Amino acid sequence: MPVIRVAIAGLGAIGRVLARKLADGIPGLVLAAAAARDTAKAQAWLDAERIACPLVEPEAFPTLADLAIECAPASVLERICRPMLEAGKQVMVLSAGALLPRPDLVELARARGGQIIVPTGALLGLDAVTAAAEGRIHSVRMITRKPPGGLAGAPYLEANGISVEGLKAPKRVFAGTARDGAAGFPANVNVAAALSLAGIGPDRTMM
């Protein structure tokens, strides 16, 4: 069985779980490298966990890995994806919403023979949506509910003067396309973004 070398971009809550799983052993996969904003902190954690893994800049991933998994803030998506895609390799993007304003990354993957993988996350059946989109889907609407604290600081709320503090009952704070939702709530609507990419696009998928 060919072994896929995996690089992890970001050693926060998600990246650490992934690193532990890979270090413990997953058939066909091996932890090849990682990148982190705070290298000293990341190295201390790796040492404490007894995980042997070189810490490098994302630009070095293509020489070390076949697949990079993005577990980092959306603001660094370009640094993670572009080098891998230019090398014709694979990237798994957890921050799916950050892909919507970057169609050039999709085109780069297509041109260089690379691949962008968007995991289903909390939403099952994206393969069925993709299959359905080969025919005609008239409309897609997704309702997303979040705890108020998880929305605090979202650009859309701040730009429109919407407060979610002290809520005791459901409150609708946004209605619009998945593209606009991803821009207004970059940390909250990755599932809706993934749905739009699998189906009829971010400008026709409504929230």
Phi, psi and omega in degrees: 000127177297142179261128179267123178275126187247133172248139180250125177260102181108120178245053172271209185302314182285314182300324180291319177299316180297317180298318179297315182298316180292321180293326178289336177114116173233122183308129176086356182232147176218140178283116186255330183191167176211159175227145180210150180295316179257094185296318182297316179295318180295318180295321178298321179292316179300318179296317180295327180273355183058045177254118178274109184202122179291138173263124184224173172281151181304331180296341180270354183304316186301331180280345186246337191225158174261334182223129173251134178249120183276116176232039190235172175301146182301336183295339181253016183302318181301314183297330181277313188282314191302311180299319181293316182291324177297331178272004179074028183251185187256145174227130172260121186252113176280327179276067187300327180299331181288347177283333188299317177275010182234059179297341179296331178292322177296317179295322178297316178300317181294318184290325186260000180079018176273183182213134173255121180254126177249111181291153182290332179059233185279357185245119180272158171084021179295331177296325177292323178295317179299318178295318180296326182291347173292337175261234181231119172253123184280323181200152176224129177226133180237134176255122181246129177243133182227149171295141184309319182299331180286346180260350183303132178086000180298136182306322181295317180296316182293319181293332183253009177062037181262125179255139177244012181287137174071019180294136177245353182216160179302144179219127178278123184246351181204143170216128181167198182279162177297326178297313179292324178296320179295324179288322183278335182225066188300338182260004191235344189238034180296327179293317178296323178296317178298319178299318181293323179291326180283334187251249189254015173100158185288344181267353179242352176270121187257151178237000000 
